[in-house]
Amino acid sequence: MKLGNNIKRCRFDHDDMSQDALAKAVGVTRQTILSIEKSKFVPSTLLALKIARFFNKKVDDIFYIIDEAVAEK
């Protein structure tokens, strides 16, 4: 299983916000946001909640599970 996300879409919907601006708003580096967007890094629960709160969304509106076994069929 992998963790997918809609962060890039949320940034776009939020006046085409940069990764750097989001990173500063939630207290991480731009590289952290990039890694999360590319599903190379799974954020902590606290960071996922901060991102969701920033965009005024529920965590599961931004993050979702990709079941690789189902995707392969």
PADREN-777523 format. One record per residue (C-alpha): residue in three letters; x, y, z. Coordinates in steps of 0.02 Angstrom, whole numbers, padded with zeros to 5 digits, always signed. Layout:
ALAXYZ ...
END
This chain:
MET+00000+00000+00000 LYS+00051+00179-00032 LEU-00015+00345+00029 GLY-00080+00456-00109 ASN-00125+00638-00090 ASN-00209+00788-00169 ILE-00088+00919-00103 LYS-00041+00983-00275 ARG-00226+01006-00318 CYS-00256+01094-00152 ARG-00110+01211-00184 PHE-00176+01248-00358 ASP-00350+01284-00289 HIS-00271+01397-00158 ASP-00216+01531-00283 ASP-00082+01418-00360 MET+00015+01419-00196 SER+00198+01367-00205 GLN+00270+01218-00114 ASP+00381+01339-00019 ALA+00234+01444+00041 LEU+00142+01288+00102 ALA+00299+01224+00185 LYS+00322+01386+00281 ALA+00138+01387+00331 VAL+00149+01213+00410 GLY+00328+01223+00475 VAL+00425+01107+00360 THR+00543+01123+00212 ARG+00493+01136+00030 GLN+00581+00969+00002 THR+00465+00888+00129 ILE+00311+00949+00034 LEU+00388+00891-00131 SER+00424+00718-00058 ILE+00247+00702+00011 GLU+00170+00755-00156 LYS+00274+00623-00247 SER+00223+00490-00119 LYS+00405+00464-00070 PHE+00375+00519+00111 VAL+00229+00481+00225 PRO+00192+00630+00338 SER+00167+00612+00523 THR-00010+00622+00588 LEU+00028+00795+00656 LEU+00092+00858+00488 ALA-00056+00782+00395 LEU-00174+00870+00516 LYS-00081+01035+00495 ILE-00094+01023+00306 ALA-00279+00979+00315 ARG-00313+01121+00436 PHE-00218+01244+00326 PHE-00328+01200+00176 ASN-00484+01189+00287 LYS-00515+01009+00233 LYS-00529+00840+00316 VAL-00371+00734+00315 ASP-00455+00602+00206 ASP-00500+00737+00079 ILE-00313+00761+00051 PHE-00236+00591+00090 TYR-00293+00420+00029 ILE-00228+00242+00022 ILE-00174+00168-00144 ASP-00195-00020-00136 GLU-00060-00079-00257 ALA-00132-00255-00265 VAL-00296-00188-00332 ALA-00207-00065-00449 GLU-00109-00207-00530 LYS-00268-00300-00585 
END
